[in-house]
Amino acid sequence: MSRIFISGSSTGLGLMAAELLVSEGHQVVLHARNSDRAKDARKALPAAEAIVAGDVATIAGAKEVAAQVNTLGTFDAVIHNAAVGYREAHRLTADGLPHVFAINTLSAYILTALIERPKRLVYLSSGMHHHADANLDDILWKKRRWNGSEAYAESKLHDAMLTFAVARRWPGVFSNSLEPGWVPTRMGGPGAPDDMDQAHLTQAWLAASDDPKADVTGQYFFHMKRREPNPQALDPRLQDQLIEICAGISGVALPKA
């Protein structure tokens, strides 16, 4: 039995993965943006061990979520699921950051750096990342005209880059990424064409399975099969640059191996 924390798991794919893991006998801690969402999550999955409430849109909020998780003890796996979608308008957080970057990229970095290191890390990317550019020279969208779809795609490329950076830096941890498919969640929209019944399986499998195919690191998956990521995600130079940027913005260093 594994103990797993899932960010952004009060609804959608995060909650679906949690339900599956609980049904398999694992202990799961959920995360919700606020107390109202936490109450809804408790109703949706009464068997959850606990629910952490906190808004990862801000640097302070992400740090607080990590602190709450650490007070609950150690985890075998963390699934980085929290995200906003591709139809977002340009909004700045209280820290003055584009909220797509703050939630999809920076919060995943902060939680990775501050949550006590688990045995497995799982990051949700997106099929849209394949055609994105990391745009590390304008990660905060100060030079470009805002495009929500592009912002989302590049944030999901950042998540894949973070995955492989961690796999390279922390050899004792299985760090993998996946794309769940374009599915009809609230984020994906009602017209999304991919199979909803498949969308949550890979992250649960990577977090808790005894399958030797899941006991790997530095890999990218789609429907429990390996897939090649965007080549930029595999570039150590770009990975290190992303880590440096996130550390500088957040004031949080990624621990060394």
N, C-alpha and C positions, 0 to 999 in steps of 0.2 A: 504494500500500500504506500502511495506517495502523498506528500503534502504539497499543495500547489496554490500559488497566488496568481490571480488573473486580473490585470488592470482593465478598466472599462468593461466590466462584466455584469452590469445591472440589466442589460438588454442585449439583443442581437447575438452575434456569433460568440461573444465572450460568455454570455449566459448559456448558450447552447453547448459550448464546450464544457462549462462547469456542470451542467446537468448530466452530460455523458460521463464525465469523470466521477461524479458522485455515484452514478448508477453502477460504476465499475468498482466501487468500494474505496475510492480515494477521498482524502480530506481536502476540501477546497475553501479558500478564502476569497470572497468577492470584493470588488471595488465599485463604488458608486460616486458620482460627482458631488452629491449632497445628501442630506438626511432624508429628504422625501424619496429620492431614487433608491436610497438604501432600504427604506421601508418596503418599497415595491419589490426590490430584489429579494428581500426576506420572504415576502409572500410567494414569489415565484419559485424560490428554492429554499424551503424551510430547513433542508438538511445541510445547508452550507455551514461550515464551522464558525465563520465570523464574516462581517462585512466592514470594510474600511471605507470611510467617507472622506472625500477631499477632492478639490478641483485641481487637476494637474495642468491647467492652462497657465498658471503662474509658477515661477521658480519656487517661491515660498510654499505654494500648494503642493508641488511635486515633492519637495523636501519633506513636508509634513506627512504626505502619504507614505513615503519611504520609512519615516520614523515610526509611524503606526504599524507598518508591516513588521518592522524589526522588533517591536515590543511583543509581537505574537510568537516570536521564536524563529527558528530556522525553517527553510522550505527546501524541498527536493527540486522544485521547478518553479519558474516564473514565466508566465505567458504575457508578453507585451502586446496587448490588444487595443488599448485605448487609442481612439483616433476620431477625427472628423473627416467628412467626405470631400468629394471632388466638385461639389456645387456651391462651395462656400464663397460668400462675398469677402472683400478685404476688410478685416477687423484687426485692431491691435489690442493686445492684452494689457493688463495693468503695468507690465514691464516694458511696454512699447514694442512688442514683438508681433509679427503676423501670427494669428492664432493657429493657423494650420501648421506652421513650423513649430510653434510652442508646444502644441499637443502631440503632433505626430512624430516629430523628431526630437525636440529637446527633452520632453518629459520621459521618453524612452531612455535617453542617455542618463538623465538624473536618477531615475529608478534603478537602472543598471549599476550605476556607480555607488549608490547609497544603500540599496537593499543588501543585506548580508548574503554573500555569494552562494547561490544554490548549485546543485549538480547540473541542472539543465536550464538553458535559456531559450525561449522561443519567441521570435519576432514576426509579427504579421506585416508582410509587404503587400504588393498588389501587382496584378498583371500589367497595370499601367506603368510600372517602373521600368519595363523593358525599353520603352521609347523616350525615357526622360534623360535629362542632363542634370548632374548634381548641382551645377550653378553655385559652387561654393564661394565664388567671388561676389555673389549677390544673393546670399542665402536669406537675407531679410527683405528682399524685394524693394530695395531703395532705388534701383536703377531701371527696373522694368515696369511696364504696365501690368497690373494684376491680372492673372488668369487662374481661376480657382482650380481648373482641371490640371494645369501644369504644376501649380503649387502642390496639389495632392500627389501627383505622380513623382515629383522630385523628393517629396518628404518620404515616400515609400521606398525610393532608391536610397535615401539616407538610412532608413531602417535596415535595409539589406547591407549597406556599408558598415553600419554599427555591428551587425551580426558577425560579419567576417573579421572585423577589427578585434572583437572580443574573442572570437575563436583563435585568432593568431596570438593574442596577448595572454589569454588565460587557458593554457593547454589542459588544465584539469577540469574544465567545464565544457559540456556539450552545448554549443551555441549554433542554432540553426534558424533559418527563415523560410517562409512559405507564402504562397498566394492562395487565398481561399476560393478564388473565382469571383466573377461579377454576379452576385446573388441578390435577390429581392429583399434585402434588409431595409431598414429605414435609411441607412446610408446609401445603399446601392440603388434604391428606387424600385418601384413596382414592375418596371419593364425589364429588369435585369434577367439575362437568359440562362445563367448557369444553375447547376443543381444545388438547391439549398440543403438537401440531405447529405451532401458531401462536404459542405463548406467548413464545418467545424471539426471534422474528423482528424485532419492532419496535425493540427496543433495539440489536440489531446493525445494523439499517438506519440508525437515527439516529446511531450512532457512526461509521459508516464509508462509507455509501452516497454515490455521486455524484448520486443522484436529486435534482433541484431541490426536490422536495417534502420532502426531509429536510434541506435547507439552509435551515433556519428557526430562529427562536429564540422562546422564550416561548410554546410551544404544548404541547398535551396530546393524546396519541394513544391509540387502541385499534386493534390489528391494522392498523397503518400508515395509519390514517385519523384525521383530527382529530376530537376530541371535546371538548365543553365540560366543564371541571372544576367542582368545587364553587366557587360564587362567592366564598367566603371566601379561596380560594387566590389570587384575583386582586386582593385588597384590599391596596394598598401599605402602608396603616397597620398591618394585621395582619402583613404580611411583615416590616416593619421591627421590629415588636415581637418577633416570633419570633427575628430575628437578634440583637436586643439581649439576649434571654433566653439564647440559646445562647452568645453571647460572654461573658456574665456568669458562667454556670455553668462553662464550659470554660477561661476565661482566654485564649481565642483570638479575635482580631479578624478579621472578614472583610475582606480587602484591598479598597481602593477601586479604581475603574477606572483 
